[in-house]
Amino acid sequence: MLDVLEVCTTVVAGVMVGVEFSVAFVINPILNRLPEDSSVLGRAHGARLLGALMPAWYLASLALATVWAVAGWHHPGAGLVAIAVALLILSVVMSLLLLVPVNSRVRTWTPENRPEDWKEQTNRWDRFHHARVAVLIAAFALLTTAFA
């Protein structure tokens, strides 16, 4: 049963990391190169779509990893899973404190109502997001190492 939990946790967390990585290094760079109105609309749509989806995905990854850490405490790799859980908690805290406040504003933007500093705000979000992606990649690396 622990094997199934390990696989499920690794897959759920891995796909989440992949989505966040693609936002950071594929989607947002594409949006940044579009004309301003299109960029704003794309960012706003992404903020609404992913803002609705990602919290559940983060919590599911955290819950699965926590159950794995507890259930597998006396198995090899348990310490790695515990550190991964701590990193996933850090990613949630980073999201709540750094990214969600900006995302909550971006989701309402249109070309007509965007603030003058919209580029600075999206650049700040991108920097915070890159840091969060690094944390998530570290957590995923620990999970995959513990799984092996």
Residue pairs with C-beta under 8 A, 6 or more apart in sequence:
2 68
2 71
2 72
2 75
5 64
5 67
5 68
5 71
5 72
6 68
6 72
6 146
6 147
7 147
8 64
9 61
9 64
9 65
9 67
9 68
9 143
10 140
10 143
10 144
10 147
12 57
12 60
12 61
12 64
13 61
13 64
13 65
13 88
13 136
13 139
13 140
13 143
14 140
14 143
14 144
16 54
16 57
16 58
16 61
16 136
17 133
17 136
17 137
17 139
17 140
19 50
19 54
19 57
20 54
20 129
20 132
20 133
20 136
21 133
21 136
21 137
23 46
23 50
23 129
24 126
24 129
24 130
24 133
27 46
28 43
28 122
28 126
28 129
31 38
31 39
31 42
31 43
31 46
32 39
32 122
34 42
36 111
37 111
40 109
40 110
40 111
40 114
40 118
41 110
41 111
43 106
43 109
43 122
44 106
44 107
44 108
44 109
44 110
47 103
47 104
47 106
47 107
48 107
51 100
51 103
51 104
51 107
54 95
55 95
58 88
58 91
58 92
58 95
59 92
61 88
62 85
62 88
62 89
62 92
65 81
65 84
65 85
65 88
65 139
65 143
66 85
68 81
69 78
69 81
69 82
69 84
69 85
72 78
72 81
76 146
77 145
77 146
77 147
77 148
78 146
80 142
80 143
80 145
80 146
81 142
81 143
81 146
83 142
84 138
84 139
84 140
84 142
84 143
84 146
87 135
87 136
87 138
87 139
87 142
88 136
88 139
90 135
91 132
91 135
91 136
91 139
94 128
94 131
94 132
94 135
95 132
98 128
98 132
99 125
99 128
99 129
99 132
102 121
102 122
102 124
102 125
102 128
103 125
105 115
105 121
106 121
106 122
106 125
109 115
109 118
115 121
